[in-house]
Amino acid sequence: MSQIWIIMIVVGLLTYLTRLSFILLLERWQPPQIVTSALRYVPVAVLTAIIVPELVVVDNGLDFSLGNARLLAGLIATLVAWRTKSALWTIAAGLAAFFLLNAWLV
């Protein structure tokens, strides 16, 4: 068996055992209420950390101007998401706004 297969099997087993350990640990141990309530904010924090740099970083610098099509489209998409509560309308409005603003501002 080649070395790459051995590495793949070992890494797969380590990944499986790591995930299994959390399943078995949380079966016997209940985290404190403060940890449980703090975990509710993890998805919002992760999405913010992914999305905000894509909206405001242009050419390795911050751009909060009205000439930033990404930022304006993101604001429009945020407004649509807030009003409609629909992921489909949010994506459609954000994409349409980005393409229109990008064509108009460039």
C-alpha positions as CSV (number, residue, x, y, z in Angstrom):
1,M,0.0,0.0,0.0
2,S,1.4,3.4,-0.9
3,Q,2.2,6.0,1.7
4,I,-0.7,8.3,0.6
5,W,-3.3,5.7,1.4
6,I,-1.8,5.2,4.9
7,I,-1.9,8.9,5.5
8,M,-5.5,9.1,4.2
9,I,-6.7,6.3,6.5
10,V,-4.9,7.7,9.6
11,V,-6.3,11.2,9.0
12,G,-9.8,9.8,8.4
13,L,-9.6,7.8,11.6
14,L,-8.4,10.8,13.6
15,T,-11.2,12.9,12.2
16,Y,-13.8,10.2,13.1
17,L,-12.4,9.8,16.6
18,T,-12.3,13.5,17.2
19,R,-16.0,13.9,16.2
20,L,-17.0,10.8,18.1
21,S,-15.3,12.1,21.3
22,F,-17.6,15.1,21.3
23,I,-20.7,13.0,20.8
24,L,-19.7,10.7,23.7
25,L,-18.6,13.6,25.9
26,L,-21.8,15.7,25.4
27,E,-23.9,12.5,26.1
28,R,-22.6,12.4,29.7
29,W,-21.8,16.1,30.4
30,Q,-24.2,19.0,30.1
31,P,-22.5,22.4,29.5
32,P,-23.3,25.3,31.9
33,Q,-26.2,27.5,30.9
34,I,-23.9,30.4,30.0
35,V,-22.1,28.3,27.5
36,T,-25.3,27.1,25.9
37,S,-26.7,30.6,25.6
38,A,-23.3,31.9,24.2
39,L,-23.3,29.2,21.5
40,R,-26.5,30.7,20.0
41,Y,-24.4,33.6,18.7
42,V,-21.8,31.4,17.0
43,P,-23.6,31.2,13.5
44,V,-24.1,35.0,13.4
45,A,-20.5,35.7,14.4
46,V,-19.1,33.2,11.8
47,L,-21.3,34.6,9.0
48,T,-20.3,38.2,9.9
49,A,-16.6,37.3,9.8
50,I,-17.0,35.8,6.4
51,I,-19.3,38.4,4.8
52,V,-18.1,41.7,6.1
53,P,-14.5,41.5,4.7
54,E,-16.0,40.6,1.3
55,L,-18.1,43.7,1.4
56,V,-15.6,46.3,2.6
57,V,-12.1,45.1,1.5
58,V,-11.3,46.3,-2.0
59,D,-7.7,46.1,-3.4
60,N,-6.3,45.2,0.1
61,G,-7.8,48.3,1.7
62,L,-11.0,49.3,3.4
63,D,-13.6,51.0,1.2
64,F,-16.7,52.4,3.0
65,S,-17.5,54.9,0.2
66,L,-20.6,55.1,-2.0
67,G,-18.5,53.9,-4.9
68,N,-18.2,50.4,-3.4
69,A,-20.8,48.3,-5.3
70,R,-20.3,45.3,-3.0
71,L,-21.1,47.4,0.1
72,L,-24.1,49.0,-1.4
73,A,-25.4,45.7,-2.7
74,G,-24.8,44.1,0.7
75,L,-26.8,46.9,2.3
76,I,-29.7,46.4,-0.1
77,A,-29.6,42.7,0.4
78,T,-29.7,43.3,4.2
79,L,-32.7,45.5,3.9
80,V,-34.5,43.0,1.7
81,A,-33.7,40.2,4.2
82,W,-35.0,42.3,7.0
83,R,-38.3,43.1,5.2
84,T,-39.1,39.8,3.5
85,K,-37.4,37.2,5.7
86,S,-36.8,35.3,2.5
87,A,-33.4,33.9,1.5
88,L,-34.4,33.6,-2.1
89,W,-35.5,37.3,-2.4
90,T,-32.4,38.4,-0.5
91,I,-30.0,36.6,-2.9
92,A,-31.9,37.8,-5.9
93,A,-32.0,41.4,-4.8
94,G,-28.3,41.3,-3.7
95,L,-27.2,39.9,-7.0
96,A,-29.3,42.2,-9.1
97,A,-28.2,45.2,-7.1
98,F,-24.5,44.2,-7.3
99,F,-24.6,43.7,-11.1
100,L,-26.5,47.0,-11.7
101,L,-24.3,49.0,-9.3
102,N,-21.2,47.4,-10.7
103,A,-22.2,48.4,-14.2
104,W,-23.3,51.9,-13.2
105,L,-20.3,52.7,-10.9
106,V,-17.5,51.4,-13.1
